[in-house]
Amino acid sequence: AHKGQDLGLRMVHETLVFLRGEWNLAVLVAGTLPGSLEDRLGFPKESLISSEKESDKHEGDIIFQDVKQKIARHWARMGFQQADRNREKCDAWYLTSATYFGREEATLIESRMSKVINAWKTKEEVQNLSIYVPPLRNRAQGADKELQVVVEQYMREKSSIRLEDFHKVLNKIRDLVHNKNASIHDSRVLFTLAAGSVKETDIFFTELLIVLLKLSPDAMNTPDEYGNYPLHVAANAMNFIVIRNLLKAGANQFVQNNEKETPLKRLESARQDSMDRKVIIPNRMIQPQDVEPFLQSVLLVMANETRNQLVDKWLPPRMMTMFVITAELAMDEIRDSEISFQSNRATPLVDCCSPFSGIRYSEYIPTSVFEMNTEGLYKSFYDGWCIAWEAILSVLHKKQAPIASSVEKEIHQIRGDPRKWNHFKRKGGKVDYAIDALIRITQNVYNEGFDCWEYETFKADIEKHPETSLDNAFDLAKLKCLEINEGNFSEQPTGPYHHRFHNDTRLSDSDSMWTK
């Protein structure tokens, strides 16, 4: 009874209409079919990818691709378009509100909705639609499948495997290759290792990788069905141990896959995807494992000329230039703070931390510091804040990274009254808060174009330096400059903070702080 009624499309349509004004972009993704849909489409479950037989699996892949194309053509009738013609994005189809409803703000009356539906393409019109279909993935068979199983089992158990068991794994691999003609490439075991998660201390992993490379030296320079080489896969996983050994064995670091990506470009894309996922967690604390694999990987695949221009082997010239600009302009603003401190008397917090006339960038000093000083702040606290920024700027002018310990040393070399800095620290101040502000302000300028200065104003000075993969690695900058490690990461500042004060200058217990 429902045939010819396009109930599936109408359900999507009614959802889009109901949510109109709440969305600009709709994305549908073709994924694994629920059992009920398998039955509706007439495909027995044993013929799909879940089958244990290799021949059935291959047939299941073909069927699954056909099903996805059928569904995609269905979506295309409404105006959905394929996101991109590559393996990563080809299953996603998008539609904009402006395209579907038109740009007019007219009321959605019934006649107008009928026009939208009448604008759908017919089934015949989408039959010749060009849809990108990625190549079928390789399915190892026979001895290749045995080799694949051995390596996959090792990867699952590598953290607890004993030496004698590891030697059995190596002997089994050698037997499969030498006596059963198993192929290192066709089994995709190099790709399995490249995509895996591994620690620097896992000596068995490195030994296994070296054995595989010696058994088949050509495998590392042979692409898979998607045009990716083991180096691309390792870069995508930020597996710097595999990257290091592949390059040492002679892998080509400039090779391109089907998408014209070098391993460095694949690494940059993987990094950006990771950052996009983390952006939903504001002021997320940085941990070494979040950043170090990327840094180690990018240093390996980066051109020597670019790597040699990094300050302290991680800080790129463009970021360094932006830090200097931020520090100089912030220092000027802090010195120009319009506060009338009283001699030998504390100035109320409501005056010290006013967003209009208080100490500039005090929003990067944690609320807990002000909770220690509810009576107010003395001028020496303000002077200490100035000293922290002055020391940062001095370190930057020396072409050094503004690492907390280096800035602390610089403070002791700055001429002036040391009692002011000691007062600042005694009242809860730290150089870390100024460094946190430096990094966050600069990051805002890089991402948004403006914070305490505009990117466009200094664009020529910044972009005269070579572009690198680390130019926007502000999480790396925070990790390095604040010297964050596994033991102290929970103590890192996460400014800016929003301080709220009552007229009696005391912090509100309920509203004292909230973080962006």
N, C-alpha and C positions, 0 to 999 in steps of 0.2 A: 504493500500500500504506500510505502514511503518512497519507492523508486521514482526518480525524476524530480523529487522535491528538494534535493540539495540540502538535506537537513543538517549535515555536518557544517557546511558553509554558513548556513543560516544561524547556527549556534554561535559560530565565531562572529558573525555579523552583529547579532543581538548583543553580544558581550562588548564589542567595540562601540556600539551605539550607547549602551548603558553607561560605559565609562568615558564617553566623549567629554573632553575638557580636562580629563585626568591623565591622558596619554598623548605623546607626540610620535612615539615609535613603537610598533608592535613587532615582535620576533617570534616565529614559530620554528621549532627545531625537530627534525625527523630523528626519532630514536627507536629503541627496541620496542617491538609491538607487544602489547598485553595479549594474553592468551585468548581473550574474548574476540579481539580483532583478528587474530590468526584464524579462528574458526569462521568468522564472518567472511574473510577473504578466501576461505577454502584451502588454506595451506596446512597440511598435517604437521603437528609439532615436531615429529621425528625428522622432518625434512629441513628444519631450520637450523640455525647455527649451534643449537644446543646438542645436536647429534654427536655421538662419540666417533663415528666413522669419518675418516678424512675425506672420502669422496662425497659423503653427505654434507660435510661442513662446507666444502667448496660449492656444492650445489645450493646449500643454504645461503651462502654469501651472495650468489647470483640472484636468488629469489628475493633476498632482503633488499638488494639494490633496486630490483624491479618494483618492489612495493614502495620504497621510498620515492622513487620517481613518480609513481602513480599518485601518491599523496601530494608531492610537490606540484604536479600539474594541476591538481585540485585547488591548491592554495593560489596558484598563479592566476586562476580564473578571477579571483577577487582583486588581483593587482600586486600580490606578494612577489618580491623579486629575490633571486638567489644572492646571498650576501657577498660571495666571492667565488672565484673559480680556482679554489685550492682545497686540499684535503681537510684542512682545519676548519674552514668556514662554509664549505659547500652544502652542509646539511641545514644551515640556518637560512631562513627566508624572512624578509622584512617588508614592512608597509608603514608609510607615514600617514598621520592623521590628515595632513593637508592634501595628500594625494587621494585618499579614499573619500573624504567628505567634501573636498574643495576648500578653498581659502575663505569663503564667505562665512559670516557668523549668523547666517539665517537660522530661524527656529527649525528644529528637526520635525517637521510635520510629516504625516504619513506619505503624502505624495512625493516629498523630497526623498524619503527613504526608498520608495519604489524606484526612483530614478537611479539611486546608488546601486540597487540590486540589478536593475536592467542594464547597468553598465558593465556587469560581469561578462567576462569572455565565455564563449561556449566551449564545450569539451573538444569540439573539432578545431577551434582556433588555437588551443594550447598543445595540440598533438605534435606540432612541428617546433615547439619551443626548444631552444638549445639549453640543455641542462648539463652542467659539468658533473661528470661521474669519475671519481678517483679510481685508479687501477685496483684490482682485487689484491688483497694482501697475500703474501707468500704463505703457503701451508707446507711445512716440512713433512717429509714422508720417509719411511724406512730408517736407514742408519742416521740420516739427518735428524729425524724426529727423536731417535734415541739420544743423540748428542744434545739436542735442545732440552730434553727432559733432564739429563744429567746436570747441565749448567743451571737450569732453572731451580732444580732442587738444591744445588749448592747455594744459590743466591738466597733461598729461603732460610737456609740453616747456617749461613756463613758466620754468624755471630757466636755460635756455640760449637762449631765443628772442631774436632781434634786433629792433630797433625797426622796421625796414622790414617784417619778417614779422608783427609785432604789428599794424601798420596794415592789412595784408592781412586779418588775422583780423577786425578791426573792420569793414572794408568788406564782407567776406563776411556778417557778422552783420546789418549794416544792409540789405544786399540781400535776404537771406532774409526779414527782417521786413517791409520796405516793399514788395517786389515779389512775394514768394511767400507772403505772409500767414503766415509762421511765428509761432508763439505762444511768447512768453517763458515763460508758465506751463505750457502743455501739453508743452513740450520739457523742462521741469524744470531748465533751465540755472541758475536762481537757486539751486535746491537743490544742484546740482552744485558751485557755487562755495562755498556755505555749508558743505558737508560736507568740503571740501578742506583740505589743509594748506598754509599760506602764511606767509611771513615779512613782517615789518613793512617791510622794504626793497624789497619787490616792488611797485614803482609801477605796473607794467603791470596787475597783478591789480586794484588799486584802480580804475584807469581803466576796465578792462573792466566791473567791477561797476557803476560809475556810469553807463556807457553803457547797460547792460541795464536799470537802474532808470529811466532817462530814456525808453527805448523803450517801457516798459510799467510805469508807476507803480503800477498796481493789482496787479501780480503779487506784490509783497512782502506784500500783505495777503490773499492767496488761498491756502487750504489745499490740501494734496495729498489723496490718497484715504484717508490715515490721520488726517486732521485736523491734521497738522503744518504750520506756516507756516515760511517760510525762516528766521525768527528762532529757531524751535525747533531746526531742524537745525544752525544755526550755534552755538547754545548747547550742543547735544549734542557738537559737535566742538570746543568751546571756541575757536572761530574768532573772536577778538575784533575782527579787522579787518572782517569781514563784519557782525558785530553793530553795530559803531560806525557803519558806513555805512548800514545799514538803519534804525537809530534816527534818524540825521541826515536820512534821506529821509522820515521820518514813519511808520515801522513802529510798530505797537502793542505795547509791551513787556509788556502784561498779558493779551494774547490767550491763550486756552486751546485745547488740542488735544482729541481725542476722549477722552483719559484725564484731562481736567480739569487738565492741567499747564500752567502758565505757562512761558515760556522760562527763568525763574529756577529753577523746580522741575525742569525738564528738565536744566538745568546741574548742579543739586545731585545728581540721580540719576546723571548721567554721571560726575561727580566721585567719588561713592561707589563706583560700579562700578570705576573706575580704582584707587581705594584698596584695594578688596577683592582685586584682582589682584596688587597689590604687597605685600600683607601676608605672602605666602609667602616673601618675601625679607627676613629679619630684619636690622635695622640697615643698611638700604640707604642708600647715600649720596645726598643730595639734590642735584639739579642744577637750575639756573634753568629749563630747558625743561620740567621736570616740574611746575613750580608757576606760573610767570608767566602762561601762557595762561589758567589758571583765574582768577587774581587779576584780570587785565585784563578778562576776560569778566564776572565777577561784579560788578565795580565799575560796569560799563555798565548792567546790567539790575537792579541793586539800587535800591530806593527811595531818593530823595534824603535823606529823614529818617534812614534807617538809615546811609547812607554818611557823613553828617555826624558821626556819633557814633564813627567809627573813629579810633583814635589813630594818627597818622603815616600815615593813609590805608590802613591794612591791619589794625591790631590791634583786634579787637572788644572791647566792654566786658566781656563775660563772661570771655573769656580773660584780659584784663587783671586782673580781680578774682581769678581763680584763680592767676595769677602772684604776686600780692601775698601771698595766703594761703600758697602754697608757700614763697616766699622768707622770710616771717616765721617760719614753723614750722621750716623747715630751718635758719635762722640760730640759733634757740634750741637745736636739737639739736646743731649743730656746736659751739656754745659750751659745751655740757654734756658734750662728749666726755671720757671718763674715761681720760686718758693722763697718766702721770707722766713728763714730759720731764725729762731731766737737764741741769743747767746746763753749757753749752759742750761737750756730748757728744751724739752722735747716738743716737737711740732706735731699736732694731731694727725693721725693717719688719714683722716678724711681730706686733709689739705695736702699731705705728702703724696698721696696716690690718686689725686684727681686726674681724670683723663685729659683735662684741658690745661691745667696749670701745675700738675704735680711732677714728680720725678719721672722723666721719660723712660719708657720701657720697664717700668716697675711691674707691669703685668707678667713679666717673665721671672719675677721673684715669687716663689711659692707662698701661698696664703699662710702656711705654717710658720713662716718667718715673721710675718706681721702679728700672728697670734702670740709670739714670744715678746712682742713689743707693743702691747695694747696701749701703753701710755703715750706712744708716739715715737718719732724718730728724731735723732740729733743730726746736726749737719755733718758730723763725721761719718755717718752711715751713707749719706749722699756722696761725700768725698770718696768713700771706699768704692762705691758703684762706678764713679768716674775713673778711679785708678784701675779697676778691672778692665774697662774698655780701652783705656790708654795702653795698658800692657798688651792687650790683644792686637791693637793696631801696631804697636812696636814690633811684635813678633812677626806679623804679616809683612811689614816693611823690610824685615830681614830675610824675606823669601822663605819663611818657615811656616809649617802648618800650625794653626792655633791650638795646639794640644794643651790640655789643662795643666800638666806638670811644667811645660815650657812657659806658659803664661805666668804661673806662680813664681818661677825663677826670675822672670822679667820684672815682676812687681818689686822684688827685693833690690833690683838694680835701678829702679826709677827713683830719682831724687825727690825728696819730700818727707813729710812727717810720717814715719811708719806707724804711729799711733792711730792714724785714721784708718789704715787698712786693718789693723788689729781690732779696732772697734767694730768695723764692718763684719769681720769674721765672728767676733764674740757675740754679735747680735743675730747670728744665723746666716750671714751672707756668704756666698761662695762664688768663685770665679766661674764655676760650671753654669750658673744662671745667665751670665753675660754671654758665654759661648753658645748656650742653647738659644738665646735670643738672636745672636749673630746668624746661626744656621737657619732658624725658622724664618727670619725676615728675608734672608737671601733666597730661601726656597719659595716663599710667597712671590717675590719679584720674578723669579724664574718661571713659575707656573702661571701666575696671574698677571704679570707685567707691572705690578705696583705693590709697594708696601711703604717703606719710608723713602723710596726713590723709584723712578720709572725706568724700566729696562730700555725703552727706546732712546732715552736721553744718553745712555752710555753704550748703546749697542755696538757702535764702531770700535770702541776700546775693548769690548769683550770679545767680539767676533773676529778680531784680527789674530786671535790665537786659534790654533787648530782645534777642530771639533773632536771630542772623544766619547767613548761609551760611558764615561764616568761623570759627564758634565752635570747630570741631574741626580747623582747618587748621594743625596743629602742624608739618607739613613747611614750610609757608609761614613760620611763626614762626622755625623753625631757619634757613631761607634768609635771612631779613631780619636776625635778631639776630646771626648769625655772619657776616653780610655775605659770603655765599657767591657766587662767580661762576665763570665757565668756567675761570678760571686757577687758582683755589685750592680747588675743590670736593673734590679728593682729600685735602686736609689736614684736613677737618672731623672733629671728634671723633664717635665712634659708641658712647658709653657706654650702659649700664654694662658694665664689664669685670670679669672674674673673676680675681683675682690669687691665685696659689698660692705659698706660701713654704715652704722647708725650715726645719728648726729652727736652721740656722746663719744664718737671715735672708736667704739668697740666693734669688733667683728660679730656679725650675727652667727649664732651657732648653726642655724638652718641654711643660711644663704651665704656663708663665708666664702665658698668657692664652688664654681662649676667649670668644667673644662670643655673646651670646644671639641 
